[in-house]
Amino acid sequence: MIRLTVDPPLNGAPEPTGPRRSQRRIEWLDRACEPLRDTLSEQSYQRLISALTMVVGWEAQIACVTSADSTPRPSRTP
């Protein structure tokens, strides 16, 4: 999956014309953090969104499992 979104196409296939990945994560974080927008400068708000993209998503989970030797725990239900 990572290869499909990060590496160039294989076997001489043409490069995609649009972005390789959608902006869903950024859009989701932007909606979730919207209440903070008025309390931060635009630069600080954008830095917050950028920082959160590093810890949200399957890439962060893969990094935890591979580099921190951590395994996902099942979620707990109340």
ABEGO torsion letter per residue (X at the ends): XAAAAABBBBGGBBBBABBABBAAAAAAAAAAAAAAAAABBAAAAAAAAAAAAAABEAAAAAAAAAAAGBBBBBBBBX
